[in-house]
Amino acid sequence: MLKTKTDYNVIIQIGKEHNFKEFHVHSNILRFRSEYFNEILSAENIEKKDGKYIVKKQNITPQAFDTILKYLYTGHINFDNKTGTELLDIMIASDELKLKQLTKITEEFIIENYQQFLQNDPVGILQIVYYNKSLVNLQEFCLETICSDPKVLFDSNKFINLPAPLLEIILNRDDLDLAEIKVWESLIKWGLAQERTLDQDVTKWNQDNFSQFQRILYKFIPLIRFCEISSEDYINKVKPYKKILSKELRDDILKFHMLPGYASIFKISPRCPKYQFDSVIIDRSDCFVFFANWINKKGEYDNFETIPYKFNLLYRASRDGNTAEAFHEKCDNKGATIVIVKINGTEQIIGGYNPFDWDSSRYCNYKHTTDSFMFLFTDRKNIKSAKAGYSSGHASIGCYQNNGPIFGHYLYYSSSTWLVSGDHSGNYPDINIPITLFKNTNFNDYEVFQVMKKSY
């Protein structure tokens, strides 16, 4: 019926000017599938032409309505090859047309794939979400996502296009997980992009230039936590722009750095990221959600806040010494642990979970369990690339005095490097760790986290 348009009796005019399209549809389909259209078509004053109902919707895009119309006729929705902004257009239009199920399906799909969409167009997504009042839940979700993984926005080449009201909201958030000097540097970059006539070299500025830049940034300066910026960074990266700071603020910063115990007169709370974990390998909280689900084996956790475990960093090779002795000194007799290894020159991370203590008291000691697993992220920035395999229960964990972590006969640390064997010997299933048989892994760093139950 949709393709042939046979016996259609409704003309729906969607969009305006250069983005306009006319759709020929059937009133019986619209009435049964949409409460909104049922009300429109039942109105006594509805416009008619040549016996056909005329409906005009200028605030919906033809592309979004085309997808919605196919859903109304078939009950199926296809999100393939849709961008984040296109999906948001569909969601906003579905909400207006009172298609509750389609609105919910679209929102769930956006949330499930939010990382990809935000990486592709963080500014566009934020603008659409923020300025549409019907997307309150999605708005907070996007802001929390940006705050927990700020690189998505701040490292984007589109960051400088962020509207001032949105930048103000983000900088005002206490849970923004970004070093304060990075916040300052990003603000400077954004400000310079708003006035292209300013020389990028601040040493060449005159007083008019500083006054002009101060007018651009005056709303944002009170949002910077200057007390969280080190003395060295302040001298090198903030002081060159000191003329845009008030004299009171400059004096306050100087006293903070010079007088022990000084309390700033500018009452602004320090940033306190919602999801905190000390890792130089993993910068996404949802990786730890995967670990929690693999430990629990039930897959019931969908965000960092709900997981019942704390992950405390015990050991980092680059920090504590890349030796078996250093590993055992930091990690022995600490209970369950997660080992995470970063493969050099790639985004791959591998590792495993040991539900027991690491132990170097005996030269050779294998422990047996079906709760241990090994894991692989072929791309640590893409959680969908994750896979894990559980031990069969035989020789799961190896504790050797002269070796670091050992997982079966598959993955083990020896002589200051990691090795991967193709001989699983029934210990663990093959999860396709892309390392040639018995070749040393060219690893960048590795970390060991203690896994502890949260106390509520």
ROROGU-905717 format. One record per residue: x, y, z of N, C-alpha, C in turn; residue in one letter. Coordinates in steps of 0.05 Angstrom, whole numbers, plus 5000, padded with zeros to 4 digits. Layout:
ROROGU-905717
XYZXYZXYZA
...
end
This chain:
ROROGU-905717
501749765000500050005000501750255000M
503950245015505650485017507050534990L
507950324977509450354952507550434929K
505250304927503550354904501750604908T
501250674934499550914940496750884930K
495950634924493250584914491150674934T
489150824924486950924941487751084965D
489951224962490851394985488851634988Y
488451725012486651945016487752155035N
490352145040491652345057494252445044V
494552705043497052825033498452965057I
500852865063502352985085504753135074I
504853395079506953565069508953605092Q
511353495088513453485109515753675102I
516753825121519053995118518254265104G
520354405096519854665083522154735065K
521654915047523555025028525254805014E
527854815018529554635003529454345013H
528254305037528054035048525053975052N
523753925030520753895030520053645014F
518053495024517053265009514153215016K
512653114996509853054999509452755000E
507952655019507452375022504452315018F
503952105003501152014997500651765013H
498851785033498451555051495451505056V
494951315074492151215078491251275106H
488951395109487951485135487451255154S
486651025144486050795162488650695176N
490850705161493450625173494250825194I
494051085187494851295206493151295231L
490551255228488751255252489351035271R
489850795261490350565278493050565291F
495050685277497750665286498750915302R
497251135300498251385313495951535326S
496051565352494051725367494052015357E
496452115350496652385341495052425314Y
495552245295494252275269491252215271F
490452045290487651995294486252245303N
487452395320486252645330486152855307E
488352865292488553065269486353005249I
486152745241484252675220481352675229L
480952675255478252685266477252975271S
479053165268478253445273476353545251A
474353695259472353795240473453995220E
475454145229476554365212478954275196N
479454015193481753925178481554015149I
483754105137483754195109483453955090E
481854005069481453795049481753925021K
482753755002483053844975482453604956K
480553634938479753424920479153164935D
477853194958476952964974479152834991G
481552964991483752845006484553035030K
485152905052486053055076488753175070Y
489153425080491753555077492953605105I
495253485111496653525136499353645131V
500053855146502653985142504253975168K
506853885165508653865187511353975178K
511854225185514354355175516754295193Q
516254215218518454185237519553905238N
518753735219519753455217521153435190I
523453295190524953265165523653045148T
523753065122522652855105524152585109P
526752605115528252355119527252205144Q
526752355165525752225190522952115186A
521252275172518452185168518351945150F
520051935131520151695113520551445128D
522451445147522951215164520551155182T
519351365194517051325212514751215196I
514351305172512051215156512350915149L
514750825144515150545139514650375164K
515250495187514650355212511650345216Y
510150555210507250555213505950345196L
507050305172505750115153506649825158Y
509149785168510149515170510549415198T
510749605217511349525245514349465249G
515949505229518849455231520349715227H
522749735239524449965237527249885230I
528450035212531249975203532950215208N
534850185227536650395234539350375219F
539650195201542150155187543050415173D
545550485176546850705162545650975170N
544250985193543251245203545351375220K
545651635217547551785234546151845261T
547751935280546652005306544552225304G
545052435288543152655285540652565271T
540852385251538452275238536752115258E
538051965275536551805295535151995315L
536552205323535252405341532852535327L
533052595302530752705287528452515287D
529052255284526852055285525652035312I
527352055333526352035360524552275367M
525452515360523952755366521252755351I
521352675325518852655310516952445321A
518052215329516452005340515052095366S
516552245382515352345407513052545401D
513452715381511352905374508952765363E
509352545348507152395336505952195355L
506852205381505852035402506151735396K
508451675384509151395378511051305400L
509851235423511451175447513350945444K
512450735431514150495427516550565410Q
516050705387518250775369520150965383L
519151155398520851345413522751185432T
521650995446523150835465525250665450K
524450535428526350365413528650535403I
528050775393530150945382532051045403T
530851125426532551215449534450995458E
533450755460535050525469537350475449E
536750495423538750455403540950665404F
540050915409541951135411543851095435I
542651025458544250975482546250745478I
545250535465547050305461549350375443E
548950555424551050625405552050905409N
551651015433552251305438555151375433Y
557051185439559851255437560551315408Q
559651145390560151185361559051455352Q
556551505360555251755350556552005362F
557251995387558652225400561352265387L
562752055381565452085369565152215341Q
563052145326562752245299561952535299N
560152615317559152885317558252965345D
560153005364559353065391557853325394P
558653535379557353795381554553785370V
554253665347551553645335549653485353G
550553265364548853105382548053265406I
549953395419549353555443547453775437L
547753905414545954125407543054025404Q
542653815390539953705385538753625411I
540253475427539253365453538653595472V
540453785474540053995494537654185488Y
537354255463535354455455532654335451Y
532354065454529653945452528753855480N
526653975490525853935518524753655522K
523953515501522853245505524953035510S
527553115507529752915510531252955536L
529753005557531053055583532852825592V
531852585591533452355599535952315582N
535652345556537852315538539852545542L
538852785548540553015553542452955576Q
541452865598543152805622545052575616E
544052375601545752155594548152245577F
547652415558549852515541551752685557C
550752855575552553015591554252845609L
553052645621554552465639556652315623E
555952235599557852095581560252275574T
559652515567561852715561563552755585I
562352775609563952835633565652595641C
564652355636566252115643568352045622S
567852135597569752085575570152335559D
571252545571571352815558572952825532P
574652635527576252645503574452635478K
572152515480570252495458569552775448V
569252965466568553235458571053415456L
572653415477574853605479577053555459F
577453305450579453235430578353245402D
575753305399574553315373575253585359S
575653565332576153815318573653995316N
571353885325568954045325568454185351K
570254135371569854255397569554565396F
571054685378571054985376568355085366I
566654905356564054985346561854965367N
562654875391560754845413559555115420L
556855135421555555395429556355465457P
556555725463557355815489555555715512A
552955705509551255595531551855305538P
552555145518553154865523555954845536L
557855005527560455005539560255085569L
558655275574558255365602557155145620E
555254995609554054775624556054565631I
557754495611559754275615561854365634I
562954615631565054705649564054745678L
561454775681560254815707559854555722N
560254335709559654075722562053975739R
561353895763563453795781564453525773D
562953375757563753095751565353085724D
566253315714567853315690570553185696L
571152955684573552805690575852885671D
576753135675578853235658580753415675L
583353375672585253535688584653825683A
584753985705583854265703585554425683E
588154355681589754505661588854445633I
587854205628586754135602584154285597K
582554325618580154485616580854765608V
582954885621583855155614584855175585W
586554985577587654985550585354965529E
583454805535581154765517579555025515S
579155155538577655415538579155615521L
581855635524583355825508583055765478I
583255505471582955425443580255505432K
578155455448575455525440575155835437W
576255985456576056275455577456395430G
579856285424581256385400579756325375L
578356105374576756035350574356215346A
573456345368571156525366571856795354Q
574456865356575357115344577957065329E
577557025303579856935286581857155282R
581157405288583157625284585357625305T
584957485327586957485348589357315340L
591657415345594157255339594257015358D
595056785348595256555365597556585385Q
599356755381601656805399600857035418D
600256975443599257165462601357385468V
603957325464606057515470605857755451T
604357735430604157945410601658115414K
600158055436597658195440598158475453W
596358665447596258915461593958915480N
593559135494591459155514588659115502Q
588159215478585559175465585058875459D
587158735452586858445447586058305472N
587358365495586558245520583758315528F
582958565524580258645531578258495514S
578858465489577058315470576758025479Q
579057895486578957615494577557585521F
577857775539576557765565573457775561Q
572557935542569657945536568557685526R
570257535511569357275501569157065523I
571057075542571256865562570256945590L
569057175593568457265620566457085635Y
564656955620562756765633564056515643K
566256435630567456175635569756175656F
571056405659573256425678572556345706I
570156435717569356345744568956045747P
568755905724568255615725570855445726L
573055575722575655435723576555405752I
577355155759578355105786581355155786R
582155405789584955475787586655345809F
585355295832586855165854587654875848C
586554765827587154485819589354485797E
590354715790592454745770595154775785I
597154615777599654625791601054895787S
602954955804604455215802605955225775S
607155005767608555005742606755055718E
604454925718602554965696601455245696D
601055355720599955625722601955825710Y
604555795717606555975707606755955676I
606755715666607355665638604855705620N
602455635630600155625612597855815619K
597755915644595656095652596656385653V
598956425666600056695670600256855645K
601056735621601156905597598457045591P
596256935601593657065597592657205622Y
594357275640593557375666591857635664K
592257785642590758035639587757995635K
586957755629584057705627582857615653I
584557575674583657505701583557755717L
581657765735581357995753583758005773S
584358245783586458275803585958105827K
583358095836582657935860583257645855E
582557545831583057265825586057205824L
587557375812590457335810591757335838R
590857515855591957525883591157275898D
588757175893587756935907589356685899D
589956665873591556435863594356445875I
595556685875598256715886598356635916L
596456725931596356655960595956345963K
594356235946593855945948596555785945F
598155875926600655735921602855805940H
602656045952604856135969604356095999M
601856086008601256076036600055796043L
601455626058600455366066597755396081P
595855236073593255236087591355456079G
592155616059590455846051587855736037Y
585655856045583055776034582155996014A
581655915989580856105969578256245976S
578156505969575756665974573656615953I
574556485931572656425910571656135915F
569256125925568055865934567155705910K
568855535901568155355879569255075885I
567454885884568154615892570154485873S
571854305883573654155865572053965848P
573053895825571653695808571853425821R
569753275819569653005831568352825811C
569952705793568852525772567152305784P
564852255771562952055781564151775781K
565651715759566851455757569851485758Y
571051395780573851425784575251155784Q
577351125768579050885769581750975759F
583750865771586550955766587750765745D
587550845720588750675699589850855677S
592150785666593250915643592650755618V
591550525621590950345598587950375590I
586250385610583350405604582350675612I
580950815594579751075601576751075599D
575550825599572650805597571550645620R
569550745634568450605656566950345648S
565950345623564350105615566049855611D
568749895609570449655608570349515635C
570249665657570049545683567249425688F
565249525674562549405675562749125663V
564249095640564648835628566048645648F
568148745661569548575680567648475702F
565948665712564048595733562048385724A
561148405700559248205689560547935685N
563047945676564447685672565047555699W
565747715719566247605746563647495757I
561447645754558847565765557547335749N
558247325723557147125704554247145698K
552947365707550047395702549447615682K
551347795676550848005657548748205665G
548448255691546248415701546848715705E
549448795701550149075706550449215679Y
549349455678549449605653550849875655D
551749945679553250195682555150175706N
557150345707559250335728558050365756F
555950535757554850595784553550355797E
552550165782551049945794552749705800T
555249695791556849455796557549435825I
557749195836558149165865561149135873P
562949205854565749165860567249435859Y
569349455874571349665872573849555859K
575149705842577549615828579849795837F
581549695855583649855867586349775853N
587749975843590249925829592349835850L
593449595845595549495862598349535850L
598449505823601049495810600849595782Y
602849755774603149845746606049805739R
606649655718609349585711611049835707A
610050035693611550275687612050445712S
610450405732610750565757612350415778R
611750155781612850005803615249825797D
615849805771618149635763617149395748G
618249355725617349135707618948885713N
618448775737619748525745617748345760T
618248085760616547895774616647955804A
618948035814619248095842617448335850E
617448545834615748775840612748705839A
612048535819609248445817608448305843F
609948105852609247955876609248125901H
611048315902611248485926608648655929E
607548735906605148905906602548745907K
602548505895600048365890599548105906C
601547995918601147745932599247775956D
597647575960595847565983593947805985N
592947895962591148125961588348045951K
587847785949585247695940584947705910G
582447715901581847705872583047945857A
583947895833585148115817584448085787T
584448315774584248335745586948435734I
588048285715590548365702589948475674V
591048715668590448845642593048915628I
593348825603595848865588595249015563V
596749235558596449395534598549315513K
597649235489599449155468600449405454I
603049425452604349675441603549715412N
603149975405602550045377599749975368G
598049875385595349805378593349905399T
590849865394588749925414587849665429E
589349445425588649195437589449185467Q
587649075483588349005511587548715516I
589248575531588748295538589148265568I
588348045579588748005607587047775618G
586747775645585247565657584447625686G
582747455697581647485724582547245741Y
583747305764584547105783582847135808N
581046945814579346975838580846905864P
583246805862584846725885587046945891F
588646885912591047045917593146975897D
594847165889597447105877599347015899W
601046825894602646705915605346625904D
607546725917610246655908611646495930S
610246385948611546245971612745975962S
611545865941612645615930613545655901R
615545515892616645555866614545495844Y
612945285848611045205827608345145840C
606345275832603745235844601545315825N
599945125816597645175799595145155815Y
593245345810590745345824588545295803K
586345165812584345065793581645195800H
580345295779577645415783576345465756T
573745455756572245525732571345825733T
572045965754571246255756573346435743D
575646335737577646505724577046525694S
577746755683577246795654579546965642F
579846935616581647115601579947285583M
580947525576579347705559581047835538F
579647945518580948085496579148315487L
580148555485578948775471580648825446F
579648775422581148835399581449135394T
579549285406579649575406578649675433D
580449775450579649845477577650075478R
577350225455575450445454572750345443K
572550095436570049985426569249735443N
567349775461566749555480565549315465I
564549355441563349135426565548945416K
568049025418570248855409571148655431S
569748665454570648505477569648215474A
571348035484570647755486572147635510K
570947425521572247295544571846995543A
573646845556573446555557574146455585G
572446275596572846185623574645925624Y
576045895645577745665649576045415651S
577145185642575744935644575844825673S
577444955690577744865717580344715723G
581944685702584544545704586844735701H
588644745720591044905719590445195709A
588545315723587545585714589545805719S
590645815743592346035752595145925760I
597246035749599945945756601346145775G
602346055797603846225816606646125817C
608446265805611346195805612946425817Y
614746365833616346565846617846755827Q
618846635805620346785786618846885762N
616146865763614446955741612347145752N
611247305734608947465741606347315737G
604147435729601547295726601747085705P
600346855711600246635692597346535690I
596246515666593546415662593846165645F
593545935658593745675645596445645631G
596345525607598645505590598445695567H
596645895570595946065547597346335549Y
597046475571598146745574599846765600L
602346845597603946855621606247065618Y
607147145641609247355643611847225652Y
613947265636616547145643618747325633S
620847355649623247505641622547785630S
620847925645620048205639618548245613S
617248035603615548065580613247875581T
611247915564608947745563609247555540W
608247305544608247105523605446985520L
604846915495602246795489602846525475V
601546315484601946055473599445965458S
599845815437597645695422596745435435G
598145345455597445095469595645155492D
593045115488591045165509590944935529H
591444695520591544455537589144435555S
586844525545584444495561584144705583G
585944895585585845095606583645305600N
583945435577582145645569581445605539Y
579045695531578345685503579945895487P
580245855462581746035445579946285440D
580846515449579346765444580746935423I
582446805408583646935384585447175391N
586947145412588947355418590947355394I
591147575380592647575354595647595358P
596747395372599647385375600547115365I
602747115350603846865339604746685361T
604546425356605346225375608046275388L
607946295415610346335432612046585425F
610846775411612247025405611847215429K
613947365436613647555457611747775449N
609947845466608148075460609648335465T
609448515447610748775449608848945465N
608948915492606949045508607849325517F
605849495520606349775527606549805557N
604749675572604649695601602749485611D
602849415636600649255647600049325676Y
597549285683596549365709595049135723E
595049135749593648935765591849085784V
589249025783587249145801586148945821F
586049015846584748855866581748885863Q
580248665863577348665860576148625888V
574748825897573548815924570548865923M
569048735940566248785942565749055955K
563949215944563249465956561849425982K
562249596001560749586026558549806025S
556149726028553949916026552849996053Y
end
